[in-house]
Amino acid sequence: MRWETRWRTGEGLLGLADPAEWDAAFERGEDHLGTAVIGLAHNCPLEEASPRIVSAMRLPDQEERGYACTAAGTAARLNRRLTPELFAALHAEGPGGPAGDAIGDTLTFVPFRDLPPWFKRRWVYVTVRGTLEHWWLRSVDAIQDGRRTLRGRRR
């Protein structure tokens, strides 16, 4: 079934469950391939969806690459693991681009012992930074509370 038919019938690409259909659309140069791999991430085993997600992460359209990164994050959430190819693709994208949320999902849902070295270092960085930000905000709140208390006593 062609993409246009899927949109007209209301079936949508998020329900895509056939990797061969995605491969055929990729060969035809169809639009919305990044959106379709989200459907594959939901409906196919990780090993079948992974190469298609990686291919979609290499698409020239920035928005579709973002959707492919969302598919990688979805795969991490659902499977609690990723393939080495997906880890490599997320690492290549880096945390500052469209893969930022997918990297966060990976750090949250994939056990630390199963992460490759770069992701382990990223996990440590994110954890330490989050702890320091928490402490900073608590100290700022304490200082503001102290100021309010002192202002109340002067009046």
trRosetta pair geometry for C-beta under 8 A, 3 or more apart (Angstrom, degrees):
i j d omega theta_ij theta_ji phi_ij phi_ji
1 5 5.0 -116 -175 84 93 129
1 6 5.8 109 128 -59 117 88
1 11 7.8 22 124 57 155 155
1 21 6.9 0 46 -138 74 131
2 5 4.9 95 61 6 77 103
2 6 7.2 -139 100 -7 42 87
2 25 7.9 132 -144 -98 55 96
2 30 7.8 -177 -163 -104 78 134
3 6 5.5 -56 -153 33 36 113
3 7 6.5 31 153 -17 69 103
3 13 6.9 2 -137 -78 91 115
3 25 6.0 91 -49 -128 108 128
3 30 4.9 139 -19 -165 141 136
3 31 6.9 172 127 58 166 72
3 32 6.2 142 -155 56 139 122
3 36 7.8 -85 -109 -68 107 132
4 7 5.8 -56 -153 36 34 109
4 8 6.3 29 153 -16 68 108
5 8 5.7 -56 -143 40 32 108
5 9 6.0 21 162 -10 68 111
6 9 6.3 -62 -142 43 24 102
6 11 4.7 -87 -154 70 73 108
6 12 6.3 -153 156 -12 99 4
6 13 6.1 86 127 -68 145 66
6 16 7.8 2 -142 -76 156 93
7 10 7.8 34 175 -71 30 27
7 12 7.1 64 -104 -96 51 47
7 13 7.8 -9 -69 -31 79 90
11 15 5.7 -107 170 59 79 136
12 15 5.5 93 78 7 87 100
12 39 7.8 169 123 -80 85 134
13 16 5.3 -7 -169 -29 59 117
13 32 5.6 178 -20 144 166 123
13 35 4.9 79 88 116 136 104
13 36 4.2 -81 -179 -89 119 73
13 38 7.8 81 118 52 94 93
13 39 5.5 -138 147 -16 60 139
14 35 6.8 -69 -65 168 74 89
14 36 7.9 -127 -71 -114 33 36
14 38 5.7 -32 -121 96 80 109
14 39 4.5 171 -166 -76 26 96
14 42 7.2 36 176 21 78 146
15 39 5.5 -25 42 -138 12 125
15 43 7.2 72 -171 -49 43 149
16 21 6.4 -142 -154 85 107 127
16 22 6.3 96 160 -63 141 101
16 36 4.9 27 9 -161 160 85
16 39 3.5 97 40 105 82 142
16 40 5.8 -32 101 -53 105 71
16 43 6.8 -171 95 41 46 139
17 39 6.9 -96 -54 154 51 101
17 40 7.4 147 -117 -107 29 53
17 43 3.7 -94 -106 142 87 142
17 44 6.3 156 -157 -58 60 84
18 21 4.0 72 90 0 110 111
18 22 7.2 172 97 -9 62 80
19 22 5.5 -53 -153 36 42 113
19 23 6.3 45 150 -23 71 103
19 40 6.2 82 -90 -132 75 125
19 44 6.0 88 -51 -120 101 159
19 48 5.0 -124 -48 171 148 106
19 49 7.1 -136 -91 -84 112 49
19 52 6.1 -149 -141 -38 95 143
20 23 5.4 -49 -146 35 35 115
20 24 6.4 37 153 -19 65 102
21 24 5.8 -52 -149 35 31 111
21 25 6.5 30 152 -16 64 106
22 25 5.7 -57 -149 39 32 110
22 26 6.2 37 151 -23 66 105
22 33 7.1 104 -160 -147 90 86
22 36 5.5 166 -112 133 101 128
22 37 6.8 92 -144 -81 146 70
22 40 6.0 -14 -44 -61 156 136
22 52 5.3 37 121 -145 144 145
23 26 5.6 -52 -148 33 31 114
23 27 6.5 31 153 -18 64 104
23 52 7.3 -98 -67 -98 73 112
24 27 5.7 -53 -150 35 33 112
24 28 6.5 27 152 -14 65 107
25 28 5.7 -58 -146 42 34 109
25 30 3.9 -49 -172 24 92 139
25 33 6.3 173 117 -97 114 93
25 36 6.8 71 77 17 155 176
26 29 7.6 37 178 -71 31 31
26 30 7.2 -64 -65 33 26 92
26 33 5.9 85 -90 -126 79 139
26 52 7.6 -141 -47 -138 144 91
26 55 6.5 13 -137 135 149 141
30 33 6.3 124 84 -61 88 92
31 64 7.8 -135 -167 -80 64 136
32 35 4.5 -38 -171 37 86 121
32 36 6.0 94 130 -28 84 95
32 64 7.1 -154 -119 -110 21 111
33 36 5.5 -53 -147 35 36 115
33 37 6.7 37 156 -23 66 99
33 55 8.0 -73 154 112 134 98
33 56 5.2 -160 127 -114 99 102
33 59 6.2 159 69 -79 123 147
33 64 5.9 51 58 -170 78 132
33 68 7.8 7 113 -70 83 109
34 37 6.1 -51 -151 28 32 108
34 38 7.5 41 148 -23 58 94
34 56 4.8 144 -96 178 62 120
34 59 6.3 -112 -53 29 103 149
34 61 7.4 -126 -13 86 129 110
34 63 7.2 -177 53 119 153 61
34 64 3.3 169 -8 -171 128 67
34 65 6.3 -100 -97 -45 140 16
34 66 6.9 65 169 61 153 53
34 67 3.2 111 137 70 109 111
34 68 4.3 -88 -131 -39 91 80
34 70 7.9 83 165 36 100 101
34 71 7.2 -152 -172 -11 65 122
35 38 5.9 -47 -168 18 40 114
35 39 7.6 38 141 -12 64 99
35 64 7.3 -75 -17 -127 73 79
35 67 5.0 -48 -68 -179 51 157
36 39 5.5 -49 -164 31 46 115
36 40 6.7 46 142 -18 71 101
36 56 7.9 -165 63 -96 84 143
37 40 4.9 -44 -147 36 48 116
37 41 6.2 57 150 -26 69 96
37 49 6.8 121 -164 -167 83 94
37 52 5.3 -174 -114 125 108 101
37 53 4.9 143 174 -94 136 65
37 56 4.6 -125 -14 -3 149 159
37 67 7.2 127 51 126 95 94
37 68 5.5 36 60 -117 143 74
37 71 4.3 -19 117 -94 97 172
38 41 5.6 -48 -150 31 33 114
38 42 6.7 29 151 -15 62 105
38 67 6.1 -81 -36 177 115 94
38 70 5.9 -9 -94 103 114 106
38 71 4.5 -125 -83 -85 54 91
38 74 6.1 92 -145 8 76 158
39 42 5.8 -59 -152 38 33 109
39 43 5.9 -8 165 10 70 119
40 43 6.3 -77 -130 54 26 88
40 44 4.8 -19 -170 17 72 126
40 48 7.3 -129 -175 114 107 92
40 49 4.2 156 139 -121 102 99
40 52 5.7 -11 100 82 170 142
40 53 7.2 -151 85 -56 122 87
40 71 7.0 30 62 -155 89 133
41 44 7.3 -37 -79 46 13 87
41 49 5.1 134 -87 175 50 154
41 53 6.5 68 -71 -79 105 128
41 71 4.3 177 -29 -164 139 83
41 72 7.6 -124 -102 -62 142 21
41 74 4.3 95 126 93 141 118
41 75 4.6 -102 -146 -61 109 84
41 78 6.9 148 158 21 87 139
42 74 6.5 -48 -62 159 76 136
42 78 7.1 171 -115 -67 48 159
44 48 4.4 -102 164 84 122 120
44 49 4.5 146 80 -53 115 98
45 48 5.0 85 63 10 81 103
45 49 7.0 -171 88 -3 38 92
46 49 5.9 -66 -140 45 30 103
46 50 5.7 45 163 -44 69 106
46 75 5.7 110 -121 -163 93 111
46 79 4.7 44 -63 -92 132 164
46 81 7.0 4 -127 86 177 91
46 82 7.4 -152 -166 -129 132 38
46 83 6.4 167 149 -39 107 98
47 50 6.0 -36 -136 13 23 120
47 83 6.8 115 -104 -78 56 130
48 51 8.0 -68 -177 28 28 93
48 52 7.7 6 145 2 60 116
49 52 5.8 -77 -163 48 45 108
49 53 5.7 44 149 -27 83 109
49 71 7.3 -142 168 168 119 116
49 75 6.3 -170 100 -97 133 125
50 53 5.7 -55 -143 33 30 110
50 54 6.4 28 160 -17 65 105
50 75 7.2 117 -85 -155 74 162
50 82 7.6 132 -115 -169 115 71
50 83 4.3 38 -142 14 157 142
50 85 5.8 108 159 68 114 117
50 86 5.4 -96 -143 -43 99 110
51 54 5.6 -52 -147 37 35 113
51 55 6.4 38 153 -20 65 104
51 85 6.7 10 -91 106 61 162
52 55 5.5 -50 -147 36 34 113
52 56 6.3 34 153 -18 65 105
53 56 5.7 -56 -148 38 31 110
53 57 6.4 35 151 -24 64 104
53 68 5.7 144 -163 -168 65 88
53 71 4.8 -152 -121 109 110 122
53 72 5.4 136 167 -71 136 78
53 75 6.7 -68 -56 -23 167 145
53 86 6.3 18 91 -104 129 105
53 89 7.5 164 118 75 89 161
54 57 5.6 -52 -150 30 32 114
54 58 7.1 25 152 -15 61 105
54 85 5.1 -51 -68 148 151 113
54 86 6.4 -119 -67 -85 96 59
54 89 4.8 -152 -124 -60 84 149
55 58 5.9 -65 -160 36 35 108
55 59 7.7 61 142 -49 62 82
56 59 5.6 -15 -163 -20 48 116
56 64 6.6 -114 -173 153 92 96
56 65 7.1 169 145 -109 69 47
56 67 7.3 -74 157 90 129 88
56 68 3.5 -180 114 -101 106 128
56 71 6.9 45 74 35 144 146
57 65 5.6 74 -149 -148 45 82
57 68 4.4 -156 -68 120 62 135
57 69 6.4 94 -112 -63 102 70
57 72 7.1 32 -69 -38 130 130
57 89 4.9 94 79 178 159 128
57 93 6.6 -88 -173 -60 121 127
57 99 7.7 41 -142 -78 122 114
58 65 7.6 130 -15 -109 7 106
58 89 7.9 -93 -46 -135 87 114
59 64 4.7 -47 92 99 149 122
59 65 5.4 -158 59 -65 89 80
59 68 6.9 149 13 -23 113 142
61 64 4.1 58 87 16 113 111
61 65 6.6 177 91 -14 57 83
62 65 5.6 -55 -149 36 32 114
62 66 6.5 38 151 -24 64 102
62 98 6.9 171 -178 -48 78 138
63 66 5.5 -50 -155 30 34 116
63 67 6.8 33 148 -16 64 100
64 67 5.5 -47 -151 34 40 112
64 68 6.5 44 148 -21 65 101
65 68 5.4 -50 -149 35 36 115
65 69 6.6 40 149 -20 65 100
65 93 7.9 170 165 -116 115 125
65 98 5.5 121 113 59 93 158
66 69 5.6 -50 -152 33 34 112
66 70 6.6 40 147 -21 63 100
66 98 3.8 -118 -99 -152 74 132
67 70 5.3 -47 -152 32 38 117
67 71 6.6 44 147 -22 64 98
68 71 5.3 -46 -154 30 38 116
68 72 6.8 42 146 -20 64 97
69 72 5.4 -46 -152 31 39 114
69 73 6.6 39 149 -15 66 101
69 90 7.4 113 -134 -109 89 82
69 93 6.5 171 -98 169 123 173
69 98 4.7 166 9 128 151 93
69 99 4.4 -138 -135 -96 132 62
69 101 7.1 106 132 59 112 87
69 102 4.3 -131 173 -17 84 140
70 73 5.6 -54 -151 39 35 112
70 74 6.2 40 149 -22 66 105
70 101 7.1 10 -98 87 69 124
70 102 6.6 -128 -84 -70 23 105
71 74 5.4 -51 -146 36 33 116
71 75 6.4 38 152 -22 64 101
72 75 5.6 -49 -150 33 32 113
72 76 6.6 34 150 -19 63 102
72 82 7.1 35 -168 -125 88 130
72 86 5.4 165 -137 -162 106 112
72 89 7.0 -146 -97 91 148 119
72 90 5.9 175 152 -71 153 110
72 99 7.2 -9 63 -134 142 95
72 102 4.4 48 84 -162 104 139
72 105 8.0 146 111 69 72 126
72 106 7.6 -23 142 -58 97 114
73 76 5.6 -51 -150 34 35 112
73 77 6.4 36 151 -19 66 104
73 101 5.8 -23 -77 120 161 84
73 102 3.5 -123 -52 -116 96 66
73 103 8.0 -56 -87 -3 99 28
73 104 7.5 12 -123 64 123 73
73 105 3.6 98 -154 34 94 152
73 106 6.9 -99 -113 -36 64 76
74 77 5.6 -54 -149 36 33 112
74 78 6.1 20 159 -11 68 111
74 105 7.7 -11 -46 158 28 164
75 78 6.1 -61 -139 43 27 103
75 79 5.7 -11 175 14 67 119
75 82 6.3 89 113 -107 113 84
75 86 6.7 -102 87 -138 145 164
76 79 6.8 -70 -124 53 17 86
76 80 7.3 59 179 -105 53 19
76 81 7.5 -157 -130 65 58 11
76 82 5.5 -23 -88 -57 86 107
76 102 7.1 129 7 -170 132 73
76 105 4.8 130 76 124 129 100
76 106 4.4 -108 -124 -93 160 63
76 108 7.9 99 132 60 122 80
76 109 5.0 128 143 70 89 122
76 110 5.6 -69 -156 -40 102 102
77 80 7.8 0 -179 -65 16 55
77 105 5.6 -57 -52 -173 94 119
77 109 5.0 -157 -103 -68 46 171
79 82 7.3 124 81 -72 124 46
80 109 5.5 -119 -111 158 62 90
80 110 6.0 143 -178 -102 51 50
80 111 7.0 40 171 -19 103 84
81 110 5.8 104 -102 -124 37 99
81 114 5.9 -79 -115 158 90 151
82 86 4.1 -114 180 84 113 127
82 87 5.4 138 101 -53 123 80
82 90 7.7 -6 163 -3 167 136
82 106 6.3 -22 -21 -124 138 113
82 110 6.3 -52 -2 -84 92 144
83 86 4.8 96 54 6 78 100
83 87 7.2 -139 95 -3 42 86
84 87 5.6 -52 -148 36 35 114
84 88 6.3 35 154 -20 67 106
84 116 7.6 93 -128 -62 76 133
85 88 5.7 -55 -148 37 31 111
85 89 6.3 31 153 -20 65 106
86 89 5.6 -51 -142 37 34 111
86 90 6.3 32 158 -16 66 105
87 90 6.0 -59 -150 39 27 108
87 91 6.2 28 153 -20 64 109
87 106 7.8 136 -108 -157 73 150
87 115 7.9 154 -127 -153 128 59
87 116 5.2 107 169 2 147 130
87 119 6.7 -81 -149 -31 106 133
88 91 5.6 -55 -146 37 30 113
88 92 6.3 33 154 -22 65 105
89 92 5.7 -52 -148 34 31 113
89 93 6.6 30 153 -18 63 104
89 99 8.0 -175 129 -105 76 144
90 93 5.7 -54 -149 35 34 110
90 99 5.1 165 -144 -173 71 138
90 102 5.9 -133 -119 112 117 115
90 103 5.6 150 176 -82 119 83
90 106 6.5 83 162 -22 172 157
91 94 7.3 32 176 -72 35 50
91 116 7.7 -54 -57 77 138 134
91 118 5.2 68 -122 91 125 155
91 119 7.5 -95 -79 -53 102 85
93 97 5.2 -122 172 69 87 126
93 98 6.5 -78 -172 61 131 77
93 99 3.5 101 105 -9 138 140
93 102 7.9 37 75 60 148 127
93 103 8.0 -154 82 -46 109 113
94 97 5.6 79 71 9 88 103
94 99 6.6 121 62 58 35 120
95 99 7.0 -89 -102 94 30 89
95 100 5.1 73 -175 -112 59 75
95 103 5.1 -95 -102 63 81 161
95 122 6.8 163 -56 -143 134 128
96 100 6.5 41 -113 -74 8 113
97 100 6.6 173 67 -32 34 89
98 102 8.0 32 130 4 67 116
99 102 4.8 -65 -159 50 66 114
99 103 5.5 72 140 -29 89 99
100 103 5.9 -56 -149 34 26 109
100 104 6.5 26 152 -17 62 106
101 104 5.4 -53 -150 37 36 116
101 105 6.3 39 150 -21 67 101
102 105 5.5 -48 -147 35 34 113
102 106 6.4 38 151 -22 63 103
103 106 5.5 -51 -149 34 33 115
103 107 6.4 31 153 -17 65 104
103 119 7.6 -155 -156 -120 89 93
103 122 6.8 -77 174 155 120 154
104 107 5.8 -55 -146 38 31 108
104 108 6.2 27 155 -18 64 110
104 126 7.7 160 -113 -137 78 157
105 108 5.6 -61 -147 40 30 111
105 109 5.8 -8 170 9 70 117
106 109 6.7 -72 -128 50 21 86
106 110 5.2 -8 -172 8 66 122
106 115 7.6 112 150 -112 101 104
106 119 6.5 -83 127 -140 123 134
107 110 7.2 -37 -90 46 15 91
107 115 7.5 37 -110 -101 61 144
107 119 6.6 -163 -86 -173 82 96
107 122 6.4 -114 -84 110 129 105
107 123 4.9 172 -144 -96 109 87
107 126 6.2 54 160 45 165 155
110 114 5.4 -115 172 84 96 114
110 115 5.9 118 112 -73 118 84
110 119 7.7 -7 81 153 133 151
111 114 4.8 79 68 10 86 107
111 115 7.6 -142 99 -24 46 84
112 115 5.8 -47 -157 9 38 118
112 120 6.6 84 -169 -117 83 87
112 123 6.2 172 -119 137 95 169
115 119 3.9 -124 -173 96 113 119
115 120 4.9 150 99 -59 120 75
115 123 6.4 111 72 -23 176 136
116 119 5.3 85 57 16 69 105
116 120 7.2 -130 102 -10 32 92
117 120 5.5 -57 -146 34 33 113
117 121 6.4 30 159 -16 68 102
118 121 5.8 -55 -153 37 32 109
118 122 6.3 33 149 -20 65 108
119 122 5.3 -50 -143 38 36 116
119 123 6.2 45 152 -26 66 101
120 123 5.5 -48 -148 31 32 115
120 124 6.7 32 152 -17 63 101
121 124 5.8 -52 -151 35 34 111
121 125 6.4 36 151 -19 65 106
122 125 5.6 -53 -148 37 32 114
122 126 6.2 29 156 -17 67 107
123 126 6.0 -56 -144 39 28 107
123 127 6.1 26 157 -18 64 111
124 127 5.8 -59 -144 39 27 110
124 128 6.1 22 161 -14 65 109
125 128 6.2 -60 -145 40 24 104
125 129 6.1 20 160 -15 63 113
126 129 5.9 -58 -142 41 26 110
126 130 6.1 28 158 -21 63 110
127 130 5.8 -55 -146 36 26 111
127 131 6.5 26 155 -18 62 106
128 131 5.8 -56 -149 36 31 111
128 132 6.3 28 155 -16 66 107
129 132 5.8 -56 -146 39 31 109
129 133 6.2 32 155 -19 66 106
130 133 5.7 -53 -145 37 30 111
130 134 6.3 35 154 -23 63 105
131 134 5.6 -53 -151 33 31 115
131 135 6.5 29 153 -16 64 104
132 135 5.7 -53 -148 37 33 110
132 136 6.2 36 153 -22 66 106
133 136 5.5 -53 -146 36 32 115
133 137 6.3 29 157 -17 66 106
134 137 6.0 -59 -149 38 27 107
134 138 6.4 27 154 -18 64 107
135 138 5.7 -56 -148 36 31 112
135 139 6.4 28 155 -18 66 105
136 139 5.9 -58 -151 36 29 107
136 140 6.4 28 153 -18 66 106
137 140 5.6 -50 -144 36 34 112
137 141 6.3 37 154 -19 65 104
138 141 5.7 -54 -149 37 31 113
138 142 6.4 33 152 -20 64 105
139 142 5.5 -51 -147 35 34 113
139 143 6.4 35 153 -19 66 103
140 143 5.8 -53 -148 36 32 111
140 144 6.3 30 154 -17 65 107
141 144 5.7 -56 -146 39 31 110
141 145 6.2 32 155 -20 66 106
142 145 5.7 -53 -147 36 30 112
142 146 6.4 33 152 -20 63 105
143 146 5.6 -54 -150 36 31 114
143 147 6.5 33 152 -20 65 103
144 147 5.7 -50 -148 34 34 112
144 148 6.4 34 154 -18 65 104
145 148 5.8 -54 -149 36 32 111
145 149 6.4 34 152 -21 65 106
146 149 5.7 -55 -148 35 31 112
146 150 6.4 28 156 -16 66 106
147 150 5.8 -56 -147 39 31 108
147 151 6.2 32 155 -19 66 107
148 151 5.8 -54 -146 37 30 112
148 152 6.4 33 154 -22 63 107
149 152 5.8 -56 -152 33 30 113
149 153 6.7 27 153 -19 64 106
150 153 5.8 -56 -150 33 34 110
150 154 6.7 35 154 -24 66 104
151 154 5.9 -54 -151 28 34 112
151 155 7.1 31 156 -23 63 104
152 155 6.4 -57 -158 25 33 110
